[in-house]
Amino acid sequence: MTGPFYDDLAATYHLMFADWDASMAYQASALGDVIGPGRVLDCACGIGTQAIGLALRGHEVVGTDLSPVAAARASQEASQRGVRVLTAAADMRALPFRDGEFDVVLAADNALPHLLTPEDVLAALREMRRVLRPGGRLVLTVRDYDAVLADRPLATSPQVGPGRVVTFQLWHWDGDHYDLEHFQLHEGESWRAEVRRTTYWAITRAELTGLVERAGFDYSEWPLTAYYQPVLRATKG
């Protein structure tokens, strides 16, 4: 369900941003101090929002994503901006790399909560740890689900992107999971609606921290950053 969702969204994902290139630059800047130096695996790269921004700041970045369509677009968009981001389609629970290949593994923009059970999240975190060198860093960003669960919103506010494309979401709750309907309205002679559906686990900070520790990371924290989502950083001993 998640892969086809992003396959279908890949061509218009950038229309969620008023200025996608500006958002790349902001996100890379906000994450830069947390990520630090070294070779980076963005294991949920999508169309390249974080990976391209980091590459433009001088990082060596490899990208993988469950969606082959999104991963291919990320590589193409990077090349058009004069940087190299090698990408491949891969499930974060089975990464196609040798042990210890990376200094940093990044999964940003609420990617991890597409995994709906503790067992699946643990499988992904153990793979991320496996491909990190000793002393390597894990960086995750997720929605602030502690706050979200207090209110259980039913929708997000509309965002207007290039070409007056309007994006918003409707959320349907079932315990601590929610089905998301993602709407994009395209202006023309008449409005055209695209609707895509996927599911998330509203995982709390305590739950995610506990799973990171169970996966074998030695140290984890939630540093204050300028990033638009809470950031968890952990270290492989």
KOLMARTI-442867 format. One record per residue (C-alpha): x negated, y negated, z. Coordinates in pm, whole numbers, padded with zeros to 5 digits, always signed. Last residue first. Layout:
<recs>
XYZ/...
</recs>
This chain:
<recs>
-02828-00166+01975/-02572-00283+01721/-02448-00630+01806/-02097-00776+01813/-01936-01101+01701/-01561-01162+01717/-01422-01474+01548/-01081-01633+01614/-00937-01783+01294/-00984-02124+01129/-01361-02123+01170/-01510-02418+01357/-01658-02179+01611/-01618-02083+01975/-01776-01742+02025/-01562-01432+02091/-01818-01186+02230/-01948-00834+02183/-02255-00643+02297/-02370-00283+02262/-02163-00166+01967/-02078+00202+01989/-01737+00235+01823/-01581+00243+02171/-01717-00110+02227/-01560-00236+01906/-01235-00058+02002/-01225-00233+02339/-01293-00572+02184/-01010-00514+01937/-00761-00423+02208/-00866-00713+02431/-00847-00959+02143/-00498-00840+02053/-00405-00637+01745/-00095-00748+01554/-00111-00447+01321/-00037-00551+00963/+00182-00434+00673/+00211-00521+00302/+00465-00658+00055/+00442-00869-00258/+00695-01118-00398/+00644-01331-00710/+00905-01602-00768/+00952-01807-01085/+01099-02158-01060/+01272-02287-01373/+01127-02495-01656/+00808-02423-01471/+00698-02415-01106/+00552-02096-00962/+00679-01970-00626/+00445-01730-00447/+00599-01517-00174/+00422-01268+00054/+00658-01034+00240/+00486-00905+00552/+00584-00597+00749/+00495-00636+01114/+00332-00418+01375/+00324-00471+01754/+00679-00339+01797/+00850-00348+01458/+00856-00708+01332/+00959-00838+00989/+00747-01134+00875/+00827-01369+00586/+00532-01539+00415/+00475-01863+00222/+00306-01984-00096/+00420-02269-00322/+00244-02316-00657/+00253-02688-00736/+00002-02639-01019/-00276-02613-00764/-00161-02509-00417/+00131-02599-00192/+00153-02417+00141/+00487-02322+00299/+00494-02269+00677/+00479-01908+00790/+00780-01692+00870/+00949-01477+01135/+00729-01582+01425/+00671-01338+01713/+00621-01615+01972/+00401-01454+02240/+00277-01196+01991/+00136-01472+01769/-00063-01628+02055/-00246-01306+02144/-00251-01230+01772/-00485-01516+01694/-00533-01395+01336/-00850-01202+01274/-01219-01268+01204/-01486-01000+01237/-01865-01037+01246/-02087-00733+01315/-02456-00802+01369/-02766-00592+01323/-03001-00515+01612/-03066-00167+01475/-02981-00181+01101/-02615-00188+01008/-02465+00072+00772/-02361+00300+01060/-02206+00017+01263/-01973-00076+00978/-01881+00292+00938/-01810+00319+01311/-01593+00007+01292/-01392+00150+01003/-01326+00483+01176/-01239+00301+01498/-00982+00087+01313/-00832+00401+01162/-00809+00578+01499/-00667+00270+01672/-00382+00271+01420/-00250+00030+01155/-00554-00063+00949/-00437-00381+00772/-00555-00538+01097/-00918-00528+00968/-00865-00783+00689/-00757-01080+00900/-00960-01334+00702/-01303-01183+00756/-01478-00846+00763/-01853-00916+00778/-02138-00670+00822/-02477-00826+00895/-02839-00706+00878/-02757-00440+00619/-02891-00109+00487/-02907+00077+00821/-02752+00406+00713/-02704+00447+00339/-02418+00281+00156/-02085+00380-00001/-01863+00268+00291/-01598+00517+00400/-01359+00353+00654/-01412+00016+00485/-01248+00165+00175/-01453+00088-00133/-01433-00090-00470/-01770-00237-00559/-01935-00577-00566/-02277-00728-00633/-02273-01099-00555/-02512-01304-00767/-02497-01684-00778/-02456-01938-01058/-02097-02043-00997/-01962-01843-01293/-02157-01544-01162/-01982-01567-00828/-01640-01580-00995/-01721-01268-01196/-01839-01073-00890/-01532-01175-00689/-01303-01086-00981/-01436-00733-00987/-01378-00695-00613/-01020-00822-00644/-00933-00576-00921/-01108-00288-00744/-00889-00350-00437/-01017-00173-00124/-01296-00427-00117/-01674-00428-00121/-01915-00720-00142/-02293-00745-00128/-02442-01077-00017/-02797-01212-00011/-02748-01543+00167/-02864-01871+00015/-02578-02109+00096/-02414-02037-00241/-02423-01670-00148/-02232-01749+00173/-01960-01933-00018/-01941-01653-00274/-01898-01385-00007/-01645-01583+00202/-01390-01655-00071/-01497-01366-00294/-01185-01231-00467/-01127-00990-00178/-01453-00941+00011/-01334-00693+00270/-01668-00521+00342/-01873-00839+00316/-02216-00679+00352/-02481-00935+00438/-02862-00919+00407/-03036-01136+00662/-03004-01460+00855/-02731-01573+01095/-02368-01463+01077/-02241-01674+01365/-02430-01984+01253/-02307-01947+00895/-01941-01876+00968/-01822-02238+00974/-02044-02334+00681/-01936-02036+00474/-01571-02109+00552/-01602-02477+00460/-01785-02409+00133/-01541-02140+00021/-01249-02366+00119/-01389-02648-00097/-01419-02404-00387/-01057-02294-00340/-00912-02645-00341/-00545-02667-00235/-00578-02300-00145/-00306-02035-00189/-00364-02065-00565/-00693-01879-00523/-00503-01551-00475/-00344-01581-00820/-00528-01315-01024/-00604-01096-00722/-00247-01074-00588/-00148-00758-00778/-00465-00570-00693/-00435-00709-00340/-00095-00549-00278/-00200-00237-00471/-00487-00181-00227/-00281-00245+00087/+00000+00000+00000/
</recs>
